[in-house]
Amino acid sequence: VESDGAVEFVSIFSMKQQHRVPHRTKFAIAFSLATAFSAAAFAPVGPRIPINENFPGLQRVHSNPDVFVIKNFLNEASCNDLMKRARNKKMETSPVAYAGWTTDVKDLIELAAKGPVTWFSILGAWVQVKDDASASQVDLFVHFAQDYLALLAFAIVGIGAFTWSRAQGLKSQRTSTSTTLDDLADEKGGVVDFVKRTADLFGDGTTPARDQAALFEAPTVIRYESGQVLKPHFDANRSADTEDANRGGQTLATLLVYLNNVEKGGLTRFGKLPAPAGQNMPDETKLTVQPQLGDALLFFPADARGLFDERTEHEGCPAVDEKWIARIWRHADRVPPPFGLADDALARL
C-alpha cells in the first residue's frame, strides 16, 4: 500500500468490476512472498493526471491521493434522461472480472518454482540416491530434474484451479445491474451532456472534446436496489498492460455521478482514507460520500504513469433506498469499441 510516499506490498490479488467490466474490482489476500520478492523494488505512486482545477463546483475532499466532489455536475434533466435510457435498454447483472489474474498466476508460479518446488526436488533427489553407492552426480541431477518438472506441473495445475475458484467467488461481490450508453445521437440528451462535461473536466482548454472522450469508456449506468452492494475493490489493474490492452490500458481516473438522492444506505466509502474534518457523518471514520442528485465523485485509481494506487480502494455500501449512478472511466489510451465510443459518435462532440 502506498502511504505518505512509501510503498508497502501487502497482497497479490486485485479484482476490478468491469462492464466489460470494470469496472475498471479488487479483493485482497495477504501473502508472504519470502525470498521470491525480497529484492523487488516498488516505485512510489506519482502525480495523477491533470484536470481542469477551475471546473465549476470542484471541491477537494482528500489530498494524497486526491479525491474530489463536484457539486451539480449534471442537472436533474440529464440525470433523469440517463436513468430513462438505461431503463429502456436491457439492464443486466453487473459483471465482475478478475483483474490482475495474469500477474497473480505469474507471481505464484515464480514463488512455487523458487521455493517449495526446488526444495522438495532437491530433497527427493537426495532420498532417491543416498543409498545407491553407484549413483553419480549425473544421476542426482537427473532425479532432481524429473522431480522438479513433476512438482512444477502439479503446482501449475493447483494454481490454475485456485485462480479459477477465486474468479468464481468474486461474482458474489457485486450485485447491482447495469448497462452502457454509447449512443450520442441526441445532442441535447443526458448521455451527450455527461460525456461533454467529463471531457471539459479532463480538458486543458485546447484539446477538442472528441479527443478527450476517445480515452473514455462508454458511460455506464448502474442501479442498486435495496440490499444490493459493491464490496471493497479497486478500479485500476496491476496487469492493465496485458489484460486491458484492448480497452485503453490502465484506468487513470474514475468519475461517478449520482443520478438520484439517496437518504438511506448506498454510501461510497474509501476504506483506506480517513474521514476529513467536517465530514457530516459522525458514525463514519473513513472518507465517505453520500449520493446527492447531480453531484459527481472523482478519484484516481492509478497515477499518470499507470502505477496502481492501492489507497483508492472503495466500496458501494448496501443500498436501502434505490441508488442510480453513471460512471465514466478515463483510460491511458484510446478506448476502441465496443468498450469505448465509436468514431462516428465522437465526431458529434
PALO-60579 format. One record per residue (C-alpha): residue in three letters; chain; x, y, z negated. Coordinates in nm, 2 decimals. Layout:
# PALO-60579
+------+-------+--------+--------+--------+
| resn | chain |   east |  north |     up |
+------+-------+--------+--------+--------+
|  ALA |     A |      X |      Y |      Z |
...
+------+-------+--------+--------+--------+
END
This chain:
# PALO-60579
+------+-------+--------+--------+--------+
| resn | chain |   east |  north |     up |
+------+-------+--------+--------+--------+
|  VAL |     A |   0.00 |   0.00 |   0.00 |
|  GLU |     A |   0.14 |   0.34 |   0.09 |
|  SER |     A |   0.11 |   0.58 |  -0.20 |
|  ASP |     A |   0.28 |   0.91 |  -0.26 |
|  GLY |     A |   0.53 |   0.84 |   0.01 |
|  ALA |     A |   0.62 |   0.49 |  -0.10 |
|  VAL |     A |   0.50 |   0.17 |   0.07 |
|  GLU |     A |   0.44 |  -0.15 |  -0.12 |
|  PHE |     A |   0.34 |  -0.46 |   0.07 |
|  VAL |     A |   0.06 |  -0.63 |  -0.12 |
|  SER |     A |  -0.12 |  -0.85 |   0.12 |
|  ILE |     A |  -0.12 |  -1.00 |   0.47 |
|  PHE |     A |  -0.48 |  -1.02 |   0.55 |
|  SER |     A |  -0.69 |  -0.75 |   0.71 |
|  MET |     A |  -1.04 |  -0.75 |   0.85 |
|  LYS |     A |  -1.19 |  -0.49 |   1.07 |
|  GLN |     A |  -1.55 |  -0.47 |   1.16 |
|  GLN |     A |  -1.60 |  -0.42 |   1.53 |
|  HIS |     A |  -1.89 |  -0.37 |   1.76 |
|  ARG |     A |  -1.68 |  -0.53 |   1.99 |
|  VAL |     A |  -1.63 |  -0.49 |   1.70 |
|  PRO |     A |  -1.47 |  -0.29 |   1.45 |
|  HIS |     A |  -1.51 |  -0.16 |   1.37 |
|  ARG |     A |  -1.24 |  -0.08 |   1.42 |
|  THR |     A |  -1.26 |  -0.46 |   0.88 |
|  LYS |     A |  -1.03 |  -0.58 |   0.60 |
|  PHE |     A |  -1.04 |  -0.81 |   0.30 |
|  ALA |     A |  -0.71 |  -0.88 |   0.12 |
|  ILE |     A |  -0.55 |  -1.19 |  -0.02 |
|  ALA |     A |  -0.22 |  -1.13 |  -0.20 |
|  PHE |     A |   0.07 |  -1.35 |  -0.10 |
|  SER |     A |   0.43 |  -1.36 |  -0.23 |
|  LEU |     A |   0.64 |  -1.38 |   0.08 |
|  ALA |     A |   0.96 |  -1.46 |  -0.11 |
|  THR |     A |   1.28 |  -1.47 |   0.10 |
|  ALA |     A |   1.09 |  -1.46 |   0.43 |
|  PHE |     A |   1.03 |  -1.09 |   0.38 |
|  SER |     A |   1.29 |  -0.99 |   0.13 |
|  ALA |     A |   1.48 |  -0.79 |   0.39 |
|  ALA |     A |   1.18 |  -0.64 |   0.57 |
|  ALA |     A |   1.16 |  -0.27 |   0.59 |
|  PHE |     A |   0.82 |  -0.09 |   0.58 |
|  ALA |     A |   0.81 |   0.26 |   0.72 |
|  PRO |     A |   0.61 |   0.51 |   0.52 |
|  VAL |     A |   0.28 |   0.63 |   0.66 |
|  GLY |     A |   0.34 |   0.96 |   0.85 |
|  PRO |     A |   0.13 |   1.25 |   0.96 |
|  ARG |     A |  -0.22 |   1.19 |   1.11 |
|  ILE |     A |  -0.33 |   1.31 |   1.45 |
|  PRO |     A |  -0.41 |   1.68 |   1.47 |
|  ILE |     A |  -0.77 |   1.81 |   1.46 |
|  ASN |     A |  -0.94 |   2.14 |   1.50 |
|  GLU |     A |  -0.89 |   2.27 |   1.15 |
|  ASN |     A |  -1.12 |   2.56 |   1.22 |
|  PHE |     A |  -1.42 |   2.34 |   1.31 |
|  PRO |     A |  -1.74 |   2.47 |   1.15 |
|  GLY |     A |  -1.83 |   2.31 |   0.83 |
|  LEU |     A |  -1.50 |   2.12 |   0.78 |
|  GLN |     A |  -1.42 |   2.05 |   0.42 |
|  ARG |     A |  -1.12 |   1.86 |   0.29 |
|  VAL |     A |  -1.23 |   1.63 |   0.01 |
|  HIS |     A |  -0.89 |   1.45 |  -0.03 |
|  SER |     A |  -0.53 |   1.51 |   0.07 |
|  ASN |     A |  -0.27 |   1.25 |   0.15 |
|  PRO |     A |  -0.45 |   1.07 |   0.30 |
|  ASP |     A |  -0.67 |   1.34 |   0.45 |
|  VAL |     A |  -1.05 |   1.28 |   0.42 |
|  PHE |     A |  -1.29 |   1.54 |   0.54 |
|  VAL |     A |  -1.67 |   1.60 |   0.51 |
|  ILE |     A |  -1.81 |   1.81 |   0.79 |
|  LYS |     A |  -2.14 |   1.98 |   0.69 |
|  ASN |     A |  -2.42 |   1.99 |   0.96 |
|  PHE |     A |  -2.20 |   1.82 |   1.22 |
|  LEU |     A |  -2.52 |   1.72 |   1.41 |
|  ASN |     A |  -2.86 |   1.89 |   1.39 |
|  GLU |     A |  -3.18 |   1.70 |   1.30 |
|  ALA |     A |  -3.29 |   1.67 |   1.66 |
|  SER |     A |  -2.97 |   1.50 |   1.77 |
|  CYS |     A |  -2.98 |   1.27 |   1.46 |
|  ASN |     A |  -3.34 |   1.17 |   1.54 |
|  ASP |     A |  -3.26 |   1.11 |   1.90 |
|  LEU |     A |  -2.97 |   0.88 |   1.82 |
|  MET |     A |  -3.20 |   0.67 |   1.59 |
|  LYS |     A |  -3.47 |   0.66 |   1.85 |
|  ARG |     A |  -3.24 |   0.55 |   2.13 |
|  ALA |     A |  -3.09 |   0.28 |   1.90 |
|  ARG |     A |  -3.44 |   0.15 |   1.81 |
|  ASN |     A |  -3.53 |   0.14 |   2.18 |
|  LYS |     A |  -3.22 |  -0.06 |   2.25 |
|  LYS |     A |  -3.18 |  -0.40 |   2.10 |
|  MET |     A |  -3.02 |  -0.39 |   1.76 |
|  GLU |     A |  -2.82 |  -0.69 |   1.67 |
|  THR |     A |  -2.63 |  -0.81 |   1.36 |
|  SER |     A |  -2.31 |  -0.61 |   1.34 |
|  PRO |     A |  -2.03 |  -0.85 |   1.45 |
|  VAL |     A |  -1.72 |  -0.88 |   1.24 |
|  ALA |     A |  -1.38 |  -0.96 |   1.39 |
|  TYR |     A |  -1.08 |  -1.09 |   1.20 |
|  ALA |     A |  -0.83 |  -0.82 |   1.30 |
|  GLY |     A |  -0.47 |  -0.89 |   1.24 |
|  TRP |     A |  -0.50 |  -1.26 |   1.27 |
|  THR |     A |  -0.22 |  -1.29 |   1.51 |
|  THR |     A |   0.02 |  -1.12 |   1.27 |
|  ASP |     A |  -0.11 |  -1.33 |   0.98 |
|  VAL |     A |  -0.06 |  -1.65 |   1.17 |
|  LYS |     A |   0.29 |  -1.55 |   1.27 |
|  ASP |     A |   0.38 |  -1.44 |   0.92 |
|  LEU |     A |   0.25 |  -1.77 |   0.77 |
|  ILE |     A |   0.43 |  -1.99 |   1.02 |
|  GLU |     A |   0.75 |  -1.79 |   0.96 |
|  LEU |     A |   0.71 |  -1.83 |   0.59 |
|  ALA |     A |   0.65 |  -2.20 |   0.62 |
|  ALA |     A |   0.93 |  -2.26 |   0.86 |
|  LYS |     A |   1.19 |  -2.08 |   0.65 |
|  GLY |     A |   1.06 |  -2.22 |   0.32 |
|  PRO |     A |   0.88 |  -2.54 |   0.24 |
|  VAL |     A |   0.93 |  -2.70 |   0.59 |
|  THR |     A |   1.30 |  -2.65 |   0.57 |
|  TRP |     A |   1.33 |  -2.76 |   0.21 |
|  PHE |     A |   1.13 |  -3.07 |   0.24 |
|  SER |     A |   1.30 |  -3.16 |   0.57 |
|  ILE |     A |   1.64 |  -3.15 |   0.40 |
|  LEU |     A |   1.51 |  -3.35 |   0.11 |
|  GLY |     A |   1.35 |  -3.61 |   0.33 |
|  ALA |     A |   1.66 |  -3.65 |   0.55 |
|  TRP |     A |   1.88 |  -3.70 |   0.24 |
|  VAL |     A |   1.64 |  -3.96 |   0.10 |
|  GLN |     A |   1.65 |  -4.15 |   0.43 |
|  VAL |     A |   2.03 |  -4.17 |   0.45 |
|  LYS |     A |   2.15 |  -4.16 |   0.09 |
|  ASP |     A |   2.16 |  -4.54 |   0.05 |
|  ASP |     A |   2.29 |  -4.61 |   0.40 |
|  ALA |     A |   2.67 |  -4.63 |   0.38 |
|  SER |     A |   2.70 |  -4.63 |   0.76 |
|  ALA |     A |   2.50 |  -4.31 |   0.81 |
|  SER |     A |   2.69 |  -4.03 |   0.97 |
|  GLN |     A |   2.63 |  -3.65 |   0.97 |
|  VAL |     A |   2.46 |  -3.70 |   1.31 |
|  ASP |     A |   2.21 |  -3.94 |   1.15 |
|  LEU |     A |   2.14 |  -3.69 |   0.88 |
|  PHE |     A |   2.08 |  -3.41 |   1.14 |
|  VAL |     A |   1.86 |  -3.64 |   1.35 |
|  HIS |     A |   1.64 |  -3.72 |   1.04 |
|  PHE |     A |   1.63 |  -3.36 |   0.94 |
|  ALA |     A |   1.52 |  -3.25 |   1.29 |
|  GLN |     A |   1.25 |  -3.52 |   1.31 |
|  ASP |     A |   1.12 |  -3.43 |   0.96 |
|  TYR |     A |   1.13 |  -3.06 |   1.04 |
|  LEU |     A |   0.93 |  -3.09 |   1.36 |
|  ALA |     A |   0.67 |  -3.31 |   1.20 |
|  LEU |     A |   0.63 |  -3.09 |   0.89 |
|  LEU |     A |   0.62 |  -2.77 |   1.11 |
|  ALA |     A |   0.34 |  -2.93 |   1.33 |
|  PHE |     A |   0.15 |  -3.02 |   1.01 |
|  ALA |     A |   0.19 |  -2.67 |   0.88 |
|  ILE |     A |   0.07 |  -2.51 |   1.20 |
|  VAL |     A |  -0.24 |  -2.72 |   1.21 |
|  GLY |     A |  -0.31 |  -2.63 |   0.84 |
|  ILE |     A |  -0.25 |  -2.26 |   0.91 |
|  GLY |     A |  -0.48 |  -2.27 |   1.21 |
|  ALA |     A |  -0.76 |  -2.44 |   1.01 |
|  PHE |     A |  -0.72 |  -2.18 |   0.73 |
|  THR |     A |  -0.73 |  -1.89 |   0.98 |
|  TRP |     A |  -1.05 |  -2.02 |   1.14 |
|  SER |     A |  -1.21 |  -2.07 |   0.80 |
|  ARG |     A |  -1.11 |  -1.72 |   0.70 |
|  ALA |     A |  -1.26 |  -1.58 |   1.01 |
|  GLN |     A |  -1.59 |  -1.76 |   0.95 |
|  GLY |     A |  -1.60 |  -1.64 |   0.59 |
|  LEU |     A |  -1.57 |  -1.28 |   0.69 |
|  LYS |     A |  -1.90 |  -1.29 |   0.87 |
|  SER |     A |  -2.09 |  -1.26 |   0.55 |
|  GLN |     A |  -1.91 |  -0.94 |   0.45 |
|  ARG |     A |  -2.12 |  -0.72 |   0.68 |
|  THR |     A |  -2.50 |  -0.75 |   0.71 |
|  SER |     A |  -2.61 |  -0.44 |   0.90 |
|  THR |     A |  -2.75 |  -0.42 |   1.25 |
|  SER |     A |  -2.60 |  -0.20 |   1.53 |
|  THR |     A |  -2.59 |  -0.11 |   1.89 |
|  THR |     A |  -2.37 |   0.10 |   2.12 |
|  LEU |     A |  -2.50 |   0.40 |   2.31 |
|  ASP |     A |  -2.29 |   0.47 |   2.62 |
|  ASP |     A |  -2.54 |   0.65 |   2.85 |
|  LEU |     A |  -2.46 |   1.02 |   2.88 |
|  ALA |     A |  -2.72 |   1.09 |   3.15 |
|  ASP |     A |  -2.94 |   1.31 |   2.92 |
|  GLU |     A |  -2.73 |   1.62 |   2.88 |
|  LYS |     A |  -2.95 |   1.75 |   2.60 |
|  GLY |     A |  -2.97 |   1.42 |   2.42 |
|  GLY |     A |  -2.81 |   1.32 |   2.09 |
|  VAL |     A |  -2.55 |   1.09 |   2.25 |
|  VAL |     A |  -2.40 |   1.37 |   2.46 |
|  ASP |     A |  -2.42 |   1.61 |   2.16 |
|  PHE |     A |  -2.23 |   1.36 |   1.94 |
|  VAL |     A |  -1.96 |   1.30 |   2.20 |
|  LYS |     A |  -1.91 |   1.66 |   2.29 |
|  ARG |     A |  -1.88 |   1.78 |   1.93 |
|  THR |     A |  -1.65 |   1.50 |   1.85 |
|  ALA |     A |  -1.43 |   1.60 |   2.15 |
|  ASP |     A |  -1.43 |   1.95 |   2.01 |
|  LEU |     A |  -1.33 |   1.83 |   1.67 |
|  PHE |     A |  -1.02 |   1.65 |   1.81 |
|  GLY |     A |  -0.95 |   1.90 |   2.08 |
|  ASP |     A |  -0.69 |   2.17 |   2.09 |
|  GLY |     A |  -0.89 |   2.43 |   2.28 |
|  THR |     A |  -0.73 |   2.35 |   2.62 |
|  THR |     A |  -0.79 |   1.97 |   2.67 |
|  PRO |     A |  -1.11 |   1.90 |   2.86 |
|  ALA |     A |  -1.38 |   1.72 |   2.66 |
|  ARG |     A |  -1.38 |   1.43 |   2.90 |
|  ASP |     A |  -1.01 |   1.37 |   2.84 |
|  GLN |     A |  -1.06 |   1.36 |   2.46 |
|  ALA |     A |  -1.37 |   1.14 |   2.50 |
|  ALA |     A |  -1.17 |   0.89 |   2.71 |
|  LEU |     A |  -0.99 |   0.80 |   2.38 |
|  PHE |     A |  -1.33 |   0.72 |   2.21 |
|  GLU |     A |  -1.51 |   0.40 |   2.18 |
|  ALA |     A |  -1.87 |   0.45 |   2.29 |
|  PRO |     A |  -2.09 |   0.58 |   2.00 |
|  THR |     A |  -2.22 |   0.30 |   1.78 |
|  VAL |     A |  -2.54 |   0.34 |   1.58 |
|  ILE |     A |  -2.57 |   0.13 |   1.26 |
|  ARG |     A |  -2.87 |   0.06 |   1.04 |
|  TYR |     A |  -2.85 |  -0.06 |   0.68 |
|  GLU |     A |  -3.18 |  -0.19 |   0.54 |
|  SER |     A |  -3.24 |  -0.25 |   0.17 |
|  GLY |     A |  -2.98 |  -0.48 |   0.03 |
|  GLN |     A |  -2.75 |  -0.47 |   0.33 |
|  VAL |     A |  -2.39 |  -0.39 |   0.28 |
|  LEU |     A |  -2.04 |  -0.35 |   0.43 |
|  LYS |     A |  -1.78 |  -0.47 |   0.18 |
|  PRO |     A |  -1.43 |  -0.31 |   0.14 |
|  HIS |     A |  -1.24 |  -0.31 |   0.47 |
|  PHE |     A |  -1.01 |  -0.12 |   0.69 |
|  ASP |     A |  -1.08 |   0.03 |   1.04 |
|  ALA |     A |  -0.72 |   0.00 |   1.16 |
|  ASN |     A |  -0.55 |  -0.32 |   1.27 |
|  ARG |     A |  -0.19 |  -0.42 |   1.19 |
|  SER |     A |  -0.19 |  -0.62 |   1.52 |
|  ALA |     A |  -0.35 |  -0.35 |   1.73 |
|  ASP |     A |  -0.08 |  -0.35 |   2.00 |
|  THR |     A |  -0.18 |  -0.71 |   2.07 |
|  GLU |     A |  -0.54 |  -0.76 |   1.96 |
|  ASP |     A |  -0.68 |  -0.41 |   2.06 |
|  ALA |     A |  -0.48 |  -0.36 |   2.38 |
|  ASN |     A |  -0.80 |  -0.38 |   2.58 |
|  ARG |     A |  -0.98 |  -0.12 |   2.37 |
|  GLY |     A |  -0.73 |   0.16 |   2.35 |
|  GLY |     A |  -0.48 |   0.03 |   2.09 |
|  GLN |     A |  -0.48 |   0.14 |   1.73 |
|  THR |     A |  -0.77 |   0.32 |   1.57 |
|  LEU |     A |  -0.63 |   0.66 |   1.47 |
|  ALA |     A |  -0.95 |   0.82 |   1.33 |
|  THR |     A |  -1.30 |   0.73 |   1.22 |
|  LEU |     A |  -1.59 |   0.97 |   1.24 |
|  LEU |     A |  -1.91 |   0.87 |   1.08 |
|  VAL |     A |  -2.23 |   1.08 |   1.10 |
|  TYR |     A |  -2.52 |   1.02 |   0.86 |
|  LEU |     A |  -2.84 |   1.03 |   1.05 |
|  ASN |     A |  -3.08 |   1.04 |   0.76 |
|  ASN |     A |  -3.10 |   1.15 |   0.40 |
|  VAL |     A |  -3.04 |   0.86 |   0.16 |
|  GLU |     A |  -3.14 |   0.92 |  -0.20 |
|  LYS |     A |  -3.06 |   0.58 |  -0.34 |
|  GLY |     A |  -2.77 |   0.34 |  -0.25 |
|  GLY |     A |  -2.57 |   0.34 |   0.07 |
|  LEU |     A |  -2.28 |   0.54 |  -0.06 |
|  THR |     A |  -1.95 |   0.54 |   0.12 |
|  ARG |     A |  -1.67 |   0.46 |  -0.13 |
|  PHE |     A |  -1.29 |   0.47 |  -0.09 |
|  GLY |     A |  -1.18 |   0.22 |  -0.34 |
|  LYS |     A |  -0.81 |   0.33 |  -0.35 |
|  LEU |     A |  -0.87 |   0.70 |  -0.37 |
|  PRO |     A |  -0.96 |   0.87 |  -0.70 |
|  ALA |     A |  -1.27 |   1.09 |  -0.72 |
|  PRO |     A |  -1.18 |   1.46 |  -0.66 |
|  ALA |     A |  -1.25 |   1.72 |  -0.92 |
|  GLY |     A |  -1.61 |   1.85 |  -0.87 |
|  GLN |     A |  -1.75 |   1.53 |  -0.72 |
|  ASN |     A |  -2.11 |   1.54 |  -0.83 |
|  MET |     A |  -2.13 |   1.17 |  -0.92 |
|  PRO |     A |  -2.03 |   1.11 |  -1.28 |
|  ASP |     A |  -2.06 |   0.74 |  -1.26 |
|  GLU |     A |  -1.81 |   0.72 |  -0.97 |
|  THR |     A |  -1.44 |   0.71 |  -1.04 |
|  LYS |     A |  -1.34 |   0.68 |  -0.67 |
|  LEU |     A |  -1.38 |   0.91 |  -0.38 |
|  THR |     A |  -1.75 |   0.86 |  -0.28 |
|  VAL |     A |  -1.97 |   1.03 |  -0.02 |
|  GLN |     A |  -2.35 |   1.04 |  -0.04 |
|  PRO |     A |  -2.52 |   1.03 |   0.30 |
|  GLN |     A |  -2.69 |   1.35 |   0.40 |
|  LEU |     A |  -2.86 |   1.41 |   0.73 |
|  GLY |     A |  -2.63 |   1.56 |   0.99 |
|  ASP |     A |  -2.31 |   1.55 |   0.77 |
|  ALA |     A |  -2.00 |   1.37 |   0.90 |
|  LEU |     A |  -1.72 |   1.19 |   0.73 |
|  LEU |     A |  -1.38 |   1.20 |   0.89 |
|  PHE |     A |  -1.07 |   0.99 |   0.79 |
|  PHE |     A |  -0.76 |   0.84 |   0.95 |
|  PRO |     A |  -0.71 |   0.46 |   0.93 |
|  ALA |     A |  -0.36 |   0.49 |   1.08 |
|  ASP |     A |  -0.10 |   0.77 |   1.12 |
|  ALA |     A |  -0.03 |   0.94 |   1.46 |
|  ARG |     A |   0.22 |   0.66 |   1.54 |
|  GLY |     A |  -0.04 |   0.39 |   1.48 |
|  LEU |     A |   0.10 |   0.28 |   1.14 |
|  PHE |     A |  -0.17 |   0.11 |   0.94 |
|  ASP |     A |  -0.27 |   0.30 |   0.62 |
|  GLU |     A |  -0.40 |   0.08 |   0.35 |
|  ARG |     A |  -0.51 |   0.37 |   0.14 |
|  THR |     A |  -0.81 |   0.42 |   0.36 |
|  GLU |     A |  -0.99 |   0.10 |   0.25 |
|  HIS |     A |  -1.36 |   0.19 |   0.22 |
|  GLU |     A |  -1.70 |   0.02 |   0.19 |
|  GLY |     A |  -2.06 |   0.08 |   0.25 |
|  CYS |     A |  -2.23 |   0.03 |  -0.08 |
|  PRO |     A |  -2.56 |  -0.18 |  -0.09 |
|  ALA |     A |  -2.84 |   0.01 |   0.06 |
|  VAL |     A |  -3.16 |   0.08 |  -0.14 |
|  ASP |     A |  -3.32 |   0.33 |   0.09 |
|  GLU |     A |  -3.27 |   0.26 |   0.46 |
|  LYS |     A |  -2.95 |   0.42 |   0.59 |
|  TRP |     A |  -2.86 |   0.51 |   0.95 |
|  ILE |     A |  -2.51 |   0.62 |   1.07 |
|  ALA |     A |  -2.35 |   0.69 |   1.40 |
|  ARG |     A |  -1.98 |   0.62 |   1.45 |
|  ILE |     A |  -1.70 |   0.70 |   1.69 |
|  TRP |     A |  -1.36 |   0.55 |   1.67 |
|  ARG |     A |  -1.08 |   0.76 |   1.82 |
|  HIS |     A |  -0.80 |   0.54 |   1.96 |
|  ALA |     A |  -0.44 |   0.59 |   2.06 |
|  ASP |     A |  -0.51 |   0.54 |   2.44 |
|  ARG |     A |  -0.78 |   0.53 |   2.70 |
|  VAL |     A |  -1.06 |   0.30 |   2.59 |
|  PRO |     A |  -1.20 |   0.13 |   2.90 |
|  PRO |     A |  -1.55 |  -0.01 |   2.94 |
|  PRO |     A |  -1.72 |  -0.20 |   2.80 |
|  PHE |     A |  -1.58 |  -0.07 |   2.48 |
|  GLY |     A |  -1.53 |   0.29 |   2.59 |
|  LEU |     A |  -1.72 |   0.53 |   2.81 |
|  ALA |     A |  -1.72 |   0.48 |   3.19 |
|  ASP |     A |  -1.56 |   0.73 |   3.42 |
|  ASP |     A |  -1.90 |   0.85 |   3.56 |
|  ALA |     A |  -2.02 |   0.91 |   3.21 |
|  LEU |     A |  -1.71 |   1.10 |   3.12 |
|  ALA |     A |  -1.75 |   1.32 |   3.43 |
|  ARG |     A |  -2.07 |   1.45 |   3.28 |
|  LEU |     A |  -1.90 |   1.61 |   2.99 |
+------+-------+--------+--------+--------+
END
